[in-house]
Amino acid sequence: MARDPFEFVQDAPLFVVPRMLDQLRGYREGARLADLPGPNPSPERERLAAALDDLADRLIAGIAAHPSKFWVLKQVQRCLEALQEEDTEAHEHVGTELERVLAIVGIESSDGVLAWYLGGIQVKRASRAGWTGFPSTR
């Protein structure tokens, strides 16, 4: 049974400062998907990079007006939905990039949103690292 990926998201305010916006711009202009195997450029890399660029552009343009965790995760959701047909390896690399973006904006946990869309890849990596940040259902 599918659940709402935002069911356990706990909204929180974000503190948008010029440094954050500079880091988002740097991310947008910098190297991404460095560990993705295969030729560079490739159609897959181009698709993934375009989705990440679109996300960065939306965040740069809108985070000051919408400084909340929920809003950022909704933007991430749009990126993930655009890439849902990609293979598991692409999902893993996109997940790593999305974790970088969330760190830039000061979000420590996606409250399960990344795991919901990435088919457990992030859950496995997080559990190996000892992370148990999913909310209790008690």
Residue pairs with C-beta under 8 A, 6 or more apart in sequence:
3 116
5 77
5 112
5 113
5 116
5 117
6 70
6 73
6 74
6 77
6 113
8 111
8 112
8 134
8 135
9 69
9 70
9 73
9 110
9 111
9 112
9 113
10 69
10 111
10 135
11 68
11 69
11 70
12 68
12 69
13 67
13 68
13 69
14 63
14 67
14 68
14 69
14 72
14 105
14 106
14 107
15 67
15 106
16 63
16 64
16 67
20 63
20 104
20 105
20 106
21 60
21 63
21 64
23 104
24 56
24 59
24 60
24 63
24 101
24 104
24 105
25 56
25 60
27 56
27 100
27 101
27 104
28 53
28 56
28 57
28 60
32 49
32 52
32 97
33 45
33 48
33 49
33 52
33 93
33 97
35 93
35 96
36 44
36 45
36 48
36 89
36 90
36 93
37 89
38 44
38 45
39 45
44 86
44 90
47 83
47 86
48 83
48 86
48 90
48 93
48 94
48 97
51 79
51 82
51 83
51 94
52 79
52 94
52 97
52 101
54 78
54 79
54 82
55 75
55 76
55 78
55 79
55 98
55 101
56 101
58 75
58 78
59 72
59 75
59 101
59 105
62 71
62 75
63 71
63 72
63 105
66 72
69 107
72 102
72 105
72 107
73 107
73 110
73 111
73 113
76 98
76 101
76 102
76 110
76 113
76 114
77 113
77 117
79 94
79 98
80 94
80 98
80 113
80 114
80 117
80 118
81 117
83 90
83 91
83 94
84 117
86 94
88 119
88 121
91 117
91 118
91 119
91 121
92 118
92 121
94 118
95 114
95 118
95 121
95 122
95 125
98 110
98 114
99 114
99 122
102 108
102 110
108 133
109 133
111 133
111 134
111 135
112 134
112 135
114 122
115 121
115 122
115 123
115 126
115 134
126 132
126 133
